[in-house]
């Protein structure tokens, strides 16, 4: 009677295969809210695809070379290697705590990465697209690149607010300019590669100016902390040229089994500040090396804090683990996905987080579960009742509304709009609350109308089972608890289909601990 949703596919992309990557984070400070967002987002996307049965691979890692890290290690009084070992461990521990189920964690200081970077450099060099030249310009340490005069704002770097240093030196250059026309043509013919659309527009606008060649080396006299160029031992590789290659080195390019399986069905998730390296350097590098172009570049906005930019100097850097210690891991994951519209900026505010938590998780969802389990305990001997064959009225409206939700979730996830997926499920939760109010099983019980009691409680329990499946990628631990509370074994599962009525009458429900206890704003340190 109601629509069931078969395992979905991605139109226009390789069916049933999904490779998703986070940016690899600079190992110069501990993870903050922005890093957590990229990583949780990728995890949520990977979990949806796994839930649908897609062959999924999820990569994250650490970017460990370059000036910025060598400087940070110096300030910390540690050797670069000891410094990145420590930070990389801290990142991995944070991801583990945040329930990130990545398949690999690549460190750019690993030999398996370095030899592939050298292989690709040699290949491009042999093809004649790397040359030796001289360059002088304003170098920004924060950006790790030369800035053009046009980019400077009052003589300072617009992103870092610092004055660049004039540097003149001989270096190796990648003939990026040669591939400008190819790139413009490619992006015009493949309008869905960069999304949301506004970022594709930004890239195409940038490409209206002549593209310069890219300086891809640093003389060892200035920097030793990098991968040596295979064709000149006096130089190390520019950190971006090294880092971008992680997306294929982790797969064992050129002949690894993972590479053959997952390239190029990759989706690179990045923040908007690193659009240019991913939308211009990386595609031209791939093309020059004869590697197929990636499938998607998914660009998210920036988190501010209390309407301000998050920065060390402002002292307002939000550390994910401080929040999860106070409010729980799944609530934090929920908030990140629910709050940020993909592609746009968002502002974090702890009070707003607590208000959202109490309204949506504690009240709407948590109370719905409490009430349902309580009534099943009281009116149905603690087992899921069998529904009567009742049609029409508010039941029909409720079931029809519910039946549309899985399709909405699939469409939202395939369209990289996880916030819309969460909102669709929370609408189902609210309509289940409304349905309970309309059907008032407590009154039906008093009047001896057991069929109405049974049908209502069955429907709400079944809706909750769907919620457990549909939000499992966002809140794996809490949704497993919800699933088990409904007497379901194992973990929430979608395949072969999410069909209404699969909750077996007779399943014993379990009233465990409250799923989302109400929270007070806990501004004090824990
Ligand atoms: N190492 C490079 C990426 C190389 S990928 C081949 C890098 N690292 S980073 O640690 O500085 O940033 C990693 C990611 O965090 C970027 O996607 C960046 O956009 C994101 N964010 C940093 N601050 C952020 C916010 N305040 N909000 C959201 N994301 C932010 O860049």
Boltz pocket constraint, residues with backbone or C-beta under 6 A from the ligand:
constraints:
  - pocket:
      binder: B
      contacts: [[A, 22], [A, 23], [A, 24], [A, 25], [A, 26], [A, 33], [A, 34], [A, 35], [A, 37], [A, 38], [A, 63], [A, 240], [A, 243], [A, 244], [A, 245], [A, 246], [A, 269], [A, 270], [A, 271], [A, 272], [A, 273], [A, 274], [A, 300], [A, 301], [A, 302], [A, 303], [A, 304], [A, 310]]
      max_distance: 6.0
